[in-house]
Amino acid sequence: MSESGRAASRTAVLVCQGRAVADGRAAAGRFADPVAVRLLRDAERGPVDEVRADTPPQGWQARTVYETVRACAEVVVPRTVAIDEALRARVTGQLVILGAGLDTRAWRMPELARTDVWEVDHPASQQDKRARLTEAAPTPHGADEGSALAAGLPPVARSVRFTPVDFAVDDLGAALEAAGHDPSAPTTWLWEGVVPYLTRDEVRATVAALAARTVPGSALVVNYQAPSAKAAAGRLLARVLGSSVTAGEPWRSLWTPQQLAALLTEYGLSVVSDDDLLTLAQSLSGPARGRASLRAGRVAVAESRRSTRRSGSDQVGGA
């Protein structure tokens, strides 16, 4: 538990487990994440090994964890492929990852070699990630203990700047300013796996804050959840069965493509693509057993074509 009283995100661990399950087994040539397993601790690797070996455990609690990790792997493959390909097509000198969790892109994507990466996340989750990076391998001799290179796993990106932000209360713009982000240069923004956990006011405030630091040539890649009765029922059932991942991290906002596009347009961002994960999964010839969750999950790409810099209360990171 952090000083703020909030624990590191368990959803981030689940997503990392899903990527570790899928590495080398799904969407050959388009998906790979050899870093994910290195960020997991021994107990977290157990379910990953079971899913990869297709050996379901005995007992309903262990089986629930197994099925949750298996289902997550099915979701993260098309999501990761869509996001990675969008980022490769829009590489800039600045990449800001909002709600970074255990994201591995700065450690596995050579396309970021000339990109400075800001990882923005809750202080508790960020502290947990930095500990995992340090545990991944020995610390290089003589490295600055405050740098990403001091972590056991050196990044392939030009730099990684950890930027602690609680989206519900902190000023995102001020935090990025303090961390050296340049609002006059094009930025690629990545917002994956976060939007459902924020209220609609928090989503709007975050869009306003990033738009205030966005210039033409910038882009936003955002993953979000559309309303789905089946997906909501499945998530509720998982909570009733005692899933430790979802119990304390409920969804707070769902968006239709039209609603999200209207919000982004209001802040000068034009949606150029918006695809559901089921369509993406089918294009990869992968399994699609979790049709409800795949159909409700979406990845949109929006581009900035005009100045959106604002001042005042619109620049805060949360409601």
C-alpha positions as a printed NumPy array, in Angstrom:
array([[  0.   ,   0.   ,   0.   ],
       [  1.338,   3.454,  -0.907],
       [  1.429,   6.491,   1.356],
       [ -1.757,   7.685,  -0.332],
       [ -3.517,   4.539,   0.848],
       [ -4.034,   3.08 ,  -2.627],
       [ -2.403,  -0.156,  -3.725],
       [ -0.728,  -0.647,  -7.094],
       [ -3.104,  -1.635,  -9.88 ],
       [ -3.889,  -5.343, -10.052],
       [ -5.399,  -4.85 , -13.493],
       [ -1.932,  -3.841, -14.707],
       [ -0.581,  -7.166, -13.472],
       [ -3.363,  -9.072, -15.222],
       [ -2.666,  -7.298, -18.515],
       [  1.035,  -8.086, -18.149],
       [  0.166, -11.748, -17.509],
       [ -1.977, -11.766, -20.643],
       [  0.865, -10.427, -22.755],
       [  3.262, -12.964, -21.254],
       [  0.843, -15.79 , -22.122],
       [  0.543, -14.639, -25.732],
       [  4.238, -13.957, -26.392],
       [  5.47 , -16.28 , -29.122],
       [  2.103, -17.992, -29.429],
       [ -0.237, -15.51 , -31.118],
       [ -0.233, -13.26 , -34.2  ],
       [  3.269, -14.226, -35.305],
       [  5.086, -11.313, -36.879],
       [  2.659,  -8.759, -35.443],
       [  2.662,  -9.457, -31.708],
       [  5.597, -10.107, -29.398],
       [  6.298,  -9.122, -25.808],
       [  9.28 , -10.971, -24.337],
       [  9.602,  -8.291, -21.649],
       [  6.238,  -8.922, -19.973],
       [  7.198, -12.126, -18.179],
       [ 10.28 , -10.417, -16.731],
       [  8.06 ,  -7.917, -14.909],
       [  6.05 , -10.652, -13.201],
       [  6.884, -12.088,  -9.815],
       [  7.063, -15.828,  -9.193],
       [  3.484, -16.24 ,  -7.943],
       [  2.17 , -14.231, -10.905],
       [  4.037, -16.417, -13.382],
       [  2.3  , -19.565, -12.148],
       [ -1.031, -18.921, -13.917],
       [  0.886, -17.803, -17.018],
       [  2.74 , -21.115, -17.164],
       [ -0.507, -23.04 , -16.633],
       [ -2.29 , -21.239, -19.484],
       [  0.66 , -21.634, -21.833],
       [  0.771, -25.349, -21.022],
       [ -3.035, -25.664, -21.282],
       [ -3.174, -27.303, -17.849],
       [ -6.138, -25.898, -15.864],
       [ -5.631, -26.167, -12.081],
       [ -7.944, -27.879,  -9.616],
       [-10.198, -25.816,  -7.332],
       [-12.609, -23.111,  -8.379],
       [-10.518, -20.184,  -7.127],
       [ -7.376, -21.266,  -8.96 ],
       [ -9.465, -22.087, -12.018],
       [-11.039, -18.614, -11.925],
       [ -7.58 , -17.037, -11.97 ],
       [ -6.558, -19.348, -14.814],
       [ -9.6  , -18.449, -16.924],
       [ -9.193, -14.74 , -16.192],
       [ -5.573, -14.787, -17.387],
       [ -6.5  , -16.858, -20.441],
       [ -9.292, -14.468, -21.383],
       [ -7.047, -11.47 , -20.858],
       [ -4.485, -12.897, -23.275],
       [ -7.201, -13.133, -25.912],
       [ -8.074,  -9.466, -25.451],
       [ -4.587,  -7.976, -25.223],
       [ -3.274,  -9.455, -28.488],
       [ -5.513,  -7.493, -30.907],
       [ -5.39 ,  -4.462, -28.625],
       [ -1.595,  -4.476, -28.496],
       [ -1.236,  -5.076, -32.233],
       [ -3.589,  -2.191, -33.056],
       [ -1.821,   0.183, -30.689],
       [  1.713,  -0.803, -31.673],
       [  0.978,  -0.395, -35.37 ],
       [ -0.643,   2.986, -34.765],
       [  2.4  ,   4.119, -32.775],
       [  4.858,   2.926, -35.42 ],
       [  2.988,   4.958, -38.028],
       [  3.083,   8.07 , -35.826],
       [  6.455,   8.043, -34.085],
       [  7.412,  11.472, -32.764],
       [ 10.132,  12.675, -30.449],
       [  7.692,  12.557, -27.515],
       [  5.457,   9.719, -26.36 ],
       [  3.262,  10.175, -23.293],
       [  1.692,   6.992, -21.924],
       [ -1.258,   7.813, -19.696],
       [ -1.894,   5.181, -17.033],
       [  1.22 ,   3.271, -18.079],
       [  0.84 ,   0.394, -15.622],
       [  3.297,  -2.342, -16.6  ],
       [  3.548,  -1.142, -20.207],
       [  6.66 ,  -2.537, -21.903],
       [  6.869,  -0.48 , -25.092],
       [  9.807,   1.668, -23.985],
       [ 11.687,  -1.58 , -23.334],
       [ 10.739,  -3.566, -26.452],
       [ 10.011,  -1.215, -29.385],
       [ 13.181,  -0.215, -31.28 ],
       [ 11.13 ,   2.392, -33.167],
       [ 11.296,   4.497, -29.968],
       [ 15.084,   4.791, -30.035],
       [ 14.792,   8.521, -30.794],
       [ 11.747,   9.114, -28.618],
       [ 11.52 ,  10.434, -25.067],
       [  8.808,   8.537, -23.18 ],
       [  6.819,   9.894, -20.256],
       [  5.123,   7.162, -18.234],
       [  2.24 ,   8.744, -16.337],
       [  0.559,   6.726, -13.607],
       [ -0.646,   6.694, -10.023],
       [  2.316,   6.929,  -7.603],
       [  1.562,   3.5  ,  -6.092],
       [  1.514,   1.761,  -9.471],
       [  4.621,   3.607, -10.577],
       [  6.512,   2.633,  -7.443],
       [  5.543,  -0.992,  -8.031],
       [  6.713,  -0.906, -11.647],
       [ 10.075,   0.626, -10.791],
       [ 10.605,  -2.092,  -8.192],
       [  9.817,  -4.756, -10.789],
       [ 12.21 ,  -3.202, -13.295],
       [ 14.955,  -3.235, -10.685],
       [ 14.226,  -6.884,  -9.861],
       [ 14.309,  -7.909, -13.528],
       [ 18.133,  -7.941, -13.754],
       [ 21.217,  -6.598, -11.93 ],
       [ 21.653,  -2.823, -11.759],
       [ 24.425,  -1.548, -14.117],
       [ 27.53 ,  -0.475, -12.21 ],
       [ 27.687,   3.26 , -11.654],
       [ 24.178,   4.034, -12.934],
       [ 22.263,   6.943, -11.432],
       [ 19.777,   5.38 ,  -9.008],
       [ 17.07 ,   7.851, -10.084],
       [ 17.226,   7.016, -13.779],
       [ 15.425,   4.361, -15.793],
       [ 18.83 ,   2.936, -16.709],
       [ 19.387,   2.214, -13.039],
       [ 16.57 ,  -0.298, -13.296],
       [ 17.602,  -3.839, -14.037],
       [ 15.937,  -3.664, -17.44 ],
       [ 17.343,  -0.814, -19.575],
       [ 14.909,   0.842, -22.023],
       [ 15.345,   0.922, -25.776],
       [ 13.646,   4.325, -25.913],
       [ 15.885,   7.402, -25.79 ],
       [ 14.668,   8.129, -22.273],
       [ 11.922,   7.147, -19.854],
       [ 10.602,   9.745, -17.435],
       [  8.348,   8.46 , -14.663],
       [  5.648,  11.039, -13.933],
       [  3.389,  10.299, -10.936],
       [ -0.2  ,  11.516, -11.386],
       [ -3.498,  10.607,  -9.756],
       [ -5.945,  11.371, -12.588],
       [ -8.756,  11.969, -10.097],
       [ -7.07 ,  14.868,  -8.287],
       [ -3.747,  15.918,  -9.855],
       [ -2.991,  18.478, -12.555],
       [ -1.741,  16.452, -15.511],
       [ -0.399,  19.479, -17.37 ],
       [  1.597,  20.705, -14.378],
       [  3.058,  17.249, -13.812],
       [  4.183,  16.957, -17.436],
       [  5.589,  20.483, -17.368],
       [  7.667,  19.599, -14.306],
       [  8.845,  16.396, -16.01 ],
       [ 10.171,  18.278, -19.039],
       [  7.477,  17.607, -21.641],
       [  7.606,  20.185, -24.465],
       [  4.062,  21.326, -25.411],
       [  5.353,  23.109, -28.522],
       [  6.612,  19.873, -30.134],
       [  4.43 ,  17.102, -31.601],
       [  3.472,  14.422, -29.101],
       [  2.067,  10.951, -29.5  ],
       [ -0.328,  10.228, -26.646],
       [ -1.208,   6.663, -25.64 ],
       [ -4.17 ,   6.04 , -23.344],
       [ -4.638,   2.289, -22.933],
       [ -6.761,   0.432, -20.408],
       [ -7.574,   3.511, -18.319],
       [-10.705,   5.225, -19.623],
       [-13.244,   2.74 , -18.14 ],
       [-11.813,   3.281, -14.648],
       [-12.36 ,   7.058, -14.766],
       [-15.589,   8.992, -14.382],
       [-16.854,  10.9  , -17.401],
       [-15.719,  14.16 , -15.788],
       [-12.228,  12.731, -15.236],
       [-12.055,  11.567, -18.849],
       [-13.074,  15.009, -20.091],
       [-10.587,  16.748, -17.837],
       [ -7.768,  14.478, -19.   ],
       [ -8.615,  15.121, -22.656],
       [ -8.624,  18.851, -21.947],
       [ -5.244,  18.638, -20.232],
       [ -3.553,  16.714, -23.025],
       [ -5.186,  18.885, -25.687],
       [ -3.703,  21.953, -24.007],
       [ -0.245,  20.452, -24.651],
       [ -0.968,  19.261, -28.192],
       [  0.098,  20.862, -31.485],
       [ -0.554,  19.879, -35.117],
       [  1.336,  16.714, -35.983],
       [  0.356,  15.107, -32.692],
       [ -1.861,  12.053, -32.294],
       [ -3.831,  10.257, -29.598],
       [ -4.216,   6.472, -29.52 ],
       [ -6.95 ,   5.575, -27.036],
       [ -8.376,   2.249, -25.89 ],
       [-11.843,   2.388, -24.341],
       [-14.922,   0.282, -23.631],
       [-18.256,   0.673, -25.372],
       [-21.481,  -0.242, -23.528],
       [-22.207,  -3.987, -23.572],
       [-24.727,  -5.826, -21.419],
       [-22.906,  -9.156, -21.887],
       [-19.516,  -7.714, -20.989],
       [-20.981,  -5.998, -17.92 ],
       [-22.633,  -9.243, -16.807],
       [-19.406, -11.164, -17.237],
       [-17.461,  -8.626, -15.226],
       [-20.08 ,  -8.695, -12.462],
       [-19.948, -12.487, -12.349],
       [-16.15 , -12.42 , -12.021],
       [-16.464, -10.056,  -9.064],
       [-19.082, -12.258,  -7.409],
       [-16.791, -15.26 ,  -7.816],
       [-14.063, -13.397,  -5.965],
       [-11.729, -12.103,  -8.647],
       [ -9.13 , -10.001,  -6.828],
       [ -8.4  ,  -8.115, -10.037],
       [-11.799,  -6.556, -10.653],
       [-13.263,  -6.371,  -7.15 ],
       [-11.573,  -3.124,  -6.155],
       [-11.254,  -1.554,  -9.606],
       [-14.764,  -1.056, -11.032],
       [-15.552,   0.495, -14.391],
       [-16.857,   4.054, -14.072],
       [-17.524,   5.154, -17.647],
       [-18.36 ,   3.542, -20.976],
       [-18.432,   5.416, -24.285],
       [-20.019,   4.852, -27.66 ],
       [-17.771,   5.686, -30.627],
       [-19.98 ,   8.673, -31.368],
       [-19.68 ,  10.013, -27.811],
       [-15.923,   9.672, -27.739],
       [-15.504,  11.221, -31.183],
       [-17.642,  14.19 , -30.127],
       [-15.539,  14.722, -27.011],
       [-12.244,  14.553, -28.913],
       [-13.543,  16.833, -31.67 ],
       [-14.483,  19.406, -29.044],
       [-10.802,  19.592, -28.114],
       [ -9.404,  19.701, -31.639],
       [ -8.734,  15.995, -32.177],
       [-10.208,  14.318, -35.261],
       [-10.813,  10.564, -35.127],
       [ -9.253,   8.855, -38.172],
       [ -9.973,   5.258, -37.144],
       [-11.981,   3.431, -34.48 ],
       [-12.076,  -0.376, -34.479],
       [-13.526,  -2.995, -32.177],
       [-11.202,  -5.709, -30.868],
       [-13.302,  -8.563, -32.249],
       [-12.783,  -7.34 , -35.81 ],
       [ -9.094,  -6.897, -35.085],
       [ -8.84 , -10.397, -33.565],
       [-10.526, -11.963, -36.584],
       [ -8.094, -10.183, -38.894],
       [ -5.269, -11.859, -36.964],
       [ -6.89 , -15.296, -37.36 ],
       [ -6.822, -15.663, -33.617],
       [ -9.327, -17.272, -31.236],
       [-12.374, -15.2  , -30.394],
       [-14.094, -17.025, -27.564],
       [-14.593, -13.825, -25.571],
       [-16.764, -12.23 , -28.202],
       [-18.609,  -9.895, -25.818],
       [-15.479,  -8.366, -24.281],
       [-13.734,  -8.202, -27.646],
       [-16.663,  -6.502, -29.354],
       [-16.981,  -3.922, -26.552],
       [-13.283,  -3.092, -26.445],
       [-12.14 ,  -0.512, -28.975],
       [ -9.01 ,   1.29 , -30.165],
       [ -9.385,   4.751, -31.702],
       [ -6.767,   6.983, -33.292],
       [ -7.241,  10.747, -33.403],
       [ -4.995,  13.39 , -34.921],
       [ -4.516,  17.049, -34.091],
       [ -4.824,  19.439, -37.   ],
       [ -5.072,  22.725, -35.138],
       [ -3.808,  24.342, -31.964],
       [ -5.758,  23.246, -28.902],
       [ -3.775,  24.943, -26.175],
       [ -6.028,  26.325, -23.465],
       [ -5.694,  27.894, -20.09 ],
       [ -7.509,  27.857, -16.802],
       [ -9.532,  25.056, -15.251],
       [ -9.602,  22.965, -18.464],
       [ -5.939,  22.046, -17.936],
       [ -6.414,  19.918, -14.827],
       [ -5.934,  16.158, -15.007],
       [ -9.02 ,  15.17 , -13.077],
       [-12.409,  16.364, -11.917]])
